[in-house]
Amino acid sequence: MKSTEDYLKDLDNFFDNLPESKSTSLEKKVLEDFHGNPPILNNKMHGKLPTITEAAKSYIAKNMSQGDCFKFSVSGGGCSGFNYEFEVVDSTQFATPDHVFLLTYPLAIVDRESLPFVYGATIDIKVTGLTTAFIVNNPGAKASCGCGTSFAFNEALLE
């Protein structure tokens, strides 16, 4: 069994060897937000894959059917610039190199395009009265909206 230190080194090695992309839809959103003064995304960030708390794992597992997969991603838009997206997809939809596994039970993935925006994030669950919502603690977010799914990305992580 690998030690925690070896596991973290493997994760950093994984992130170091991700293929660099010239432009993705999220990167285009960042560029548009800078009104023609394009920053360069730092694709060499070191970090950990997003994690899911035990409470959130339990909630996800209870609300998914066999053959389902929990997908965590980021999209452009929202009141702060980016939105977290949480969806249940058919497990056959993630059989591409565009996704990275977060968990095997419950089955959870993140798409590679979203990964630079959620390094080190933690997904938790919050229950308030009859409302249950996912909460993301993202070290790359400089601000979040009250809605809980919108965030502004920290420009300090851009070169």
N, C-alpha and C positions, 0 to 999 in steps of 0.2 A: 504494500500500500504506500502511495506517495505521501510525503510529508506536506504540510501546509505550505512551507516555503517552496518546495519543488512545484506544487500545484500553481502557486502565484507566479513563479518564474515561467511556467508553461503558458499561463494566461498572457503575461507580458510579451512573450515570444509570439503568441498568436496575434496580438494586436500589432506588434512590430511588422509582421509579415502579411497584413491585410493588403490587398492590392490597392494602390492609390488610384482614385478616380478623378478625372478632370472636372466632372460636373454631374451632380445628381439633382433631382427635383428639390430636395431640402437645401442643398447648397445654392441652387438658383434662387430660392426664397431668401436666403441670407444675403446674396448679392443684390437682389431687388431692394431689400430693406436698407442697404447702404447707398442707394441712389447713385449708382455709377462709379462709386469708389470701391471697387471690389477688394475685399480682404482675401487672404489665402487661408483655407481651412488647414489647421494643423492635424494632419493625418497620422502623426507620430505620438499622439497622446497615449500615455500609459494608464491603465486602469483595469478595473474588474468588470466582468459582465454584470448586468443588472441582476439583483437578487430579489427574491420574493419571500416575505415573512411567513412564518408558520400559519398565522391567522389567515393571510391571503391565500396560501396554498390550500388550506382546508376549505375556504369559501369557493375557490375555483374548482376544486375536485368535486364538491357537492353539486355544482351547477353545470357540470359538463357530462355529456354522454360518452359512452365508449366510442372510440374513433375520432373524438374531438381533440382540438389543440387550442391552448390559450396563446394568442398572438399579441405581443406588445410592440407598438411602433410609434413613430412620430410623423406628423404631417404639418405642412405649412398652413398658417392661418390662425384663427382664434384672436382673442383680444390682446394677447401678449406676443404674437408672432408665430408660435408653434403650439401644436396640440398633442397631448398623449392620446393614443388610441389603444383600446383594449377590446379584443373581439375573440369570439370562439369560431374557429374555422375547422373544416374537415381536415383531418390529419394528412390526407393525400395532397393537399395544397402546398405543403411546405417541403416537399421532396425535391428541393432545388438547392444549389449552393448559395442562394441569396439569403438563407436563414441560418441562424446560430441557435443551438439548443440552450435553453436556460435550465430546464428541469426535465427529467424523464417521467416523474409522477408528481403532480399532474403534468402532462406533456405541455411544455411552454417554450416558445421561441421568440426571438427578436429578429427583425430583418437587418441585413448588413448596412443598408442605407441609413437606418435610424441609429445604429450603434454608436457613432461618434458623438451623438447628442445625448446619450444616456449612459455613458461610462460611469460605473460606480453607483448608479441609481438603485434605490430600494423601493419596491412596490409593497404597499401595506393596504390594509382595509380599515375603513372607519365606519362604525355604525352609530347613527344619530337618530334616535326614535325609530321610525319605520324606514329610514333611508340608509342604504348601504352604498359606499363609494370607495373606489380605489384612490389611494393617496400615494404620490410619488415624491420621494426625497431625492432630488437630483443635484449632485454637486456642480453640474455644468449650468444650472439655471441661475440667472442673476435675479430673476423676479418671477413670481407666479400670480395668476389671477385668482380671484375669490371663487371662481367656478371649479378650481382644482384640476382642470385638465389643460389649461393654457399656461405657457411659460415663455419667458424671454431667455434666449441663450446668451451666456456670458462671453462677450467679445474678447475678453482676456485669453480665451482658449483659441483665438484666431491668431495666426502669425501676421 
